[in-house]
Amino acid sequence: MLRRSSFVLVLLIVLENSVSAANEPVVALWPAPATELPVEKVRITEKGEHVVSSVHQPSLTVFLPAKGTATGAAVVVCPGGGHRELWVDHEGFAVAQWLADHGIAAFVLKYRLARETGSTYRIDVEALADAQRALRTIRNRAAEWGVDPARLGIMGFSAGGELAALTSARGTDGAADAADPLDRLSSRAAFQALVYPGNSKSIQPVKDNPPAFLVCGYDDRPDISSGLAEAYLRFKSAGVPAELHIYTGAGHGFGLRPTPLPVGEWPVRLREWLGERGFLAASAAK
């Protein structure tokens, strides 16, 4: 008979394997550590959704379009969860699958969590490094994955939107003399999609920031809905192309779930915007 601690460990391992999204490949972002790290945790909500925490080995789950359907565009998807956990289903895997089904390669990022109890990680250090590493990793394997490095963007939900905005603002061209070959590659995002991002006041765009697609619900907290509207005006003032959608009848955390409400069509609007901005192949953008 298993002891309780052993049973919990086995359960966590089983759940970890089950949450990797229908056998999609998972790519580690950093070299394996010399010492053993804590086991990644997964809990399941009453609705059957997976929520991940204790992320110490950041990774990308890869969703590629079917052969012959790829547009060449790609996006890193950052789930939200208050920097304490990651809601990887409706703000990660479901979104990535929709994008792949519509010709856009998608990579769900599990990043280190700065506000989890006992965490020593920081949003603008470790989490930012994970997102930048994700962009560099995809560019490094662009030919293998059928991705155009010039059409690689980032999107995020809630806390993940905060990270996506930060990453978009702090992209670099890479250092030609870096010891790590990946650090020689660009961490710049070609576009950003911010879905009810956290800390909208911190979004202070400057002219060279990537174009932005912004989404939230009218019934969200004022700092999210009104805050994102104010951020849109800052994008416009800075000369950064931006498009804002505020959906009636939607609050916080809608992500991508089945719904008859108009908010369920936001991915369609995103794809239209990407096509209009020239990020999709001409044949696929129609």
C-alpha positions in Angstrom: 0.0 0.0 0.0 1.3 3.4 -1.0 2.0 6.0 1.7 0.1 9.2 1.3 3.2 11.2 0.2 4.1 8.6 -2.4 0.5 8.6 -3.7 0.5 12.3 -4.0 3.8 12.2 -6.0 2.5 9.5 -8.3 -0.7 11.5 -8.8 1.3 14.7 -9.7 3.4 12.8 -12.2 0.2 11.3 -13.8 -1.4 14.7 -14.0 1.8 16.3 -15.4 1.8 13.8 -18.2 -1.9 14.3 -18.9 -1.7 18.1 -19.1 1.0 18.2 -21.8 -1.9 18.5 -24.3 -2.8 15.5 -26.5 0.8 14.3 -27.1 2.0 17.6 -28.3 5.8 17.8 -27.9 7.3 19.7 -24.9 10.6 21.5 -25.2 12.7 22.5 -22.2 13.9 26.1 -22.4 17.0 25.8 -20.2 19.7 23.1 -19.7 18.8 20.5 -17.1 19.9 21.7 -13.6 22.7 19.9 -11.8 20.4 19.3 -8.8 16.9 17.8 -8.6 14.1 20.4 -8.6 10.7 20.2 -7.0 8.0 18.4 -8.9 5.7 20.5 -11.0 2.2 20.6 -9.5 -1.1 20.3 -11.3 -4.6 20.7 -9.7 -7.9 20.2 -11.5 -10.8 22.6 -11.0 -14.4 21.6 -10.5 -14.8 22.3 -14.3 -12.0 19.8 -15.1 -9.5 22.4 -16.0 -5.8 22.0 -15.3 -3.9 24.6 -13.2 -0.1 24.3 -13.0 2.2 25.6 -10.3 5.7 25.0 -9.0 7.3 25.7 -12.4 11.0 25.4 -12.0 11.9 24.0 -15.5 10.2 26.3 -18.0 9.1 24.8 -21.2 7.2 25.2 -24.5 4.4 22.9 -25.6 4.4 22.9 -29.4 1.3 23.2 -31.6 2.1 23.2 -35.3 -0.4 23.6 -38.2 -1.2 20.6 -40.3 1.0 20.1 -43.3 0.0 22.5 -46.1 -1.9 24.9 -43.9 0.9 26.9 -42.2 1.0 30.6 -42.8 4.5 31.0 -41.4 3.3 33.1 -38.5 3.9 31.9 -34.9 3.1 33.1 -31.4 4.2 32.3 -27.9 1.1 31.9 -25.6 1.5 32.9 -21.9 -1.3 31.7 -19.7 -2.4 33.7 -16.7 -2.9 32.9 -13.0 -1.7 35.9 -11.0 2.0 34.8 -11.3 1.0 32.2 -8.7 -0.2 29.5 -11.1 -0.9 28.9 -14.8 -4.4 28.2 -16.1 -3.0 26.2 -19.0 -6.3 24.9 -20.7 -8.5 27.9 -21.6 -5.6 30.4 -21.6 -3.0 28.1 -23.2 -3.7 24.8 -24.9 -7.2 25.6 -26.2 -5.9 28.9 -27.7 -2.8 27.2 -29.2 -4.9 24.5 -30.8 -7.2 27.1 -32.3 -4.3 29.0 -33.7 -2.7 25.8 -35.1 -6.0 24.8 -36.7 -6.0 28.2 -38.5 -2.4 28.0 -39.8 -0.5 29.8 -37.0 2.1 27.9 -35.1 1.6 28.3 -31.3 3.9 27.5 -28.3 2.4 27.5 -24.8 4.9 28.8 -22.3 5.2 27.5 -18.8 7.2 30.3 -17.0 8.5 30.7 -13.5 6.0 32.1 -11.0 7.1 35.2 -9.0 4.1 35.4 -6.6 3.7 31.7 -5.7 4.1 31.2 -1.9 7.8 31.0 -1.1 8.9 31.9 -4.6 12.3 33.7 -5.1 11.5 34.4 -8.7 10.8 37.9 -10.1 8.5 38.9 -13.0 11.1 41.2 -14.6 14.0 38.8 -14.2 13.2 35.0 -14.3 9.8 35.2 -15.9 11.0 37.7 -18.5 14.0 35.6 -19.2 11.8 32.6 -19.8 9.7 34.5 -22.3 12.7 35.9 -24.1 14.3 32.4 -24.2 11.1 31.1 -25.7 11.3 33.6 -28.6 15.0 32.8 -29.2 14.3 29.0 -29.0 11.6 29.2 -31.6 13.8 31.3 -33.9 16.6 28.8 -33.4 14.3 26.0 -34.7 12.3 28.1 -37.1 13.2 26.0 -40.2 12.3 22.8 -38.4 8.9 24.2 -37.3 8.1 26.0 -40.5 8.1 29.4 -38.8 9.2 32.8 -40.3 11.4 34.4 -37.6 10.2 37.8 -38.7 6.5 36.9 -38.0 6.9 35.6 -34.5 4.8 37.3 -31.8 3.7 36.9 -28.2 0.4 36.9 -26.5 -0.8 36.6 -22.9 -3.8 36.4 -20.6 -4.1 38.4 -17.4 -0.7 37.9 -15.6 0.6 36.3 -18.8 -0.6 39.5 -20.7 1.5 41.5 -18.3 4.5 39.3 -19.1 3.8 39.5 -22.9 3.7 43.3 -22.7 6.9 43.4 -20.7 8.6 41.1 -23.2 7.5 43.2 -26.1 8.8 46.3 -24.5 12.2 44.8 -23.7 13.1 42.8 -26.8 16.7 42.9 -27.9 18.6 41.9 -31.1 20.9 39.5 -29.3 24.6 39.6 -28.8 26.8 38.4 -31.6 29.6 37.4 -29.1 27.4 35.6 -26.6 28.7 32.3 -25.3 25.2 30.7 -25.6 24.3 30.5 -29.3 20.6 31.2 -28.4 21.6 34.5 -26.8 22.9 35.6 -30.3 19.3 35.5 -31.6 16.7 38.2 -31.3 14.2 38.3 -28.5 12.0 40.9 -30.2 8.3 40.1 -30.8 6.9 41.0 -34.2 3.5 41.6 -32.6 1.8 41.4 -29.2 -1.7 40.3 -28.3 -2.7 41.3 -24.7 -5.9 39.7 -23.4 -7.2 41.3 -20.2 -3.5 42.0 -19.2 -2.6 42.6 -15.6 -1.1 45.9 -14.5 -2.2 47.8 -17.5 -0.8 51.0 -16.1 2.7 49.6 -16.6 2.2 49.4 -20.3 4.0 52.4 -21.5 4.7 51.9 -25.2 7.4 53.7 -27.2 7.6 54.1 -31.0 9.6 50.9 -31.8 7.3 48.6 -29.8 5.5 45.9 -31.8 1.9 46.5 -32.9 -0.7 45.4 -30.3 -4.0 43.6 -30.4 -5.9 44.3 -27.1 -8.9 42.4 -25.7 -10.9 42.6 -22.5 -14.5 42.4 -21.1 -16.6 45.4 -20.3 -17.5 43.8 -17.0 -13.9 43.2 -15.9 -12.4 45.2 -13.0 -12.0 48.9 -13.9 -8.2 48.6 -13.7 -8.4 46.0 -16.5 -11.2 47.3 -18.8 -10.6 51.1 -18.3 -6.9 50.5 -17.9 -6.6 48.7 -21.2 -8.6 51.5 -22.9 -6.1 54.0 -21.5 -3.2 51.8 -22.6 -4.7 51.8 -26.2 -4.5 55.6 -26.2 -0.9 55.4 -25.1 -0.1 53.1 -28.0 -1.8 55.5 -30.3 0.0 58.5 -28.8 3.4 56.6 -29.2 2.6 55.9 -32.9 2.4 52.1 -32.3 -0.4 50.5 -34.4 -3.0 49.0 -32.0 -6.6 47.6 -32.1 -8.8 47.4 -29.1 -11.9 45.1 -28.5 -14.0 45.5 -25.4 -16.8 42.8 -25.2 -20.1 43.4 -23.5 -21.2 40.6 -21.2 -17.7 39.4 -20.5 -15.6 39.8 -17.3 -12.2 38.5 -16.4 -10.6 35.2 -17.4 -12.8 34.3 -20.4 -9.9 32.9 -22.3 -11.1 30.5 -25.0 -14.1 28.4 -23.9 -17.3 27.4 -25.7 -19.8 30.3 -25.5 -22.6 31.7 -27.6 -21.5 35.3 -26.6 -19.6 37.5 -29.1 -16.5 37.4 -26.9 -16.0 33.8 -28.1 -15.1 35.3 -31.5 -12.1 37.2 -30.3 -9.6 34.7 -31.9 -11.3 35.3 -35.3 -10.7 39.1 -34.8 -7.1 38.4 -33.9 -6.5 36.4 -37.1 -8.2 39.1 -39.2 -5.9 41.7 -37.6 -2.8 39.5 -38.2 -3.9 39.2 -41.8 -4.4 42.9 -42.2 -1.0 43.6 -40.7 0.7 41.3 -43.2 1.7 38.6 -40.7 -0.2 35.8 -42.6 0.6 34.4 -46.0 -1.6 36.0 -48.6 -3.3 32.7 -49.5 -4.1 31.9 -45.9 -5.2 35.4 -44.8 -8.3 35.4 -47.1 
